[in-house]
Amino acid sequence: MAENQPSPPQAELLAEGIRLFNEARWFEAHEVLERAWLAEPTPLRRLYQGILQVGVGLHHARRGNRNGALALLDRGMSLLAPFEPRCLGVDVERLVREATRARRALAAPGGLEAFDWSAAPRVHRVAD
């Protein structure tokens, strides 16, 4: 299998994880994407892990854990950066840009309380 193509089970898990992520069900998205990440033998596993960590960062923010949120957003964006601008039909560049914007807002004084959840990052699909 080519390194830029997931196996069918991982492709299904990625699609389901993205759906859950975009519904702001970040904990559930984590569970699904973790299965894809752990099963993927190629470097694509870091793409799954990066999306997962951005989602977990948002989950921590929603639960009031600012420091955990910022750390996980940083880790997730770092894992995603090598896959920019897009990979596996994911607009990685846009996700990193939106996660960067969210991180900046959350890190600002009072940012956790003032965060606009309607503007939370989403995973957008595009053609590779």
TAWOMO-V279517 format. One record per helix or strand of 2 or more residues. SS is the DSSP state (a for helix, b for strand). FROM is the first residue (numbers start at 1). LEN is the number of residues. If there is no record, write none. Layout:
[[SS | FROM | LEN] [SS | FROM | LEN]]
This chain:
[[a | 8 | 15] [a | 26 | 14] [a | 45 | 18] [a | 66 | 16] [a | 92 | 16] [a | 111 | 4] [a | 117 | 3]]
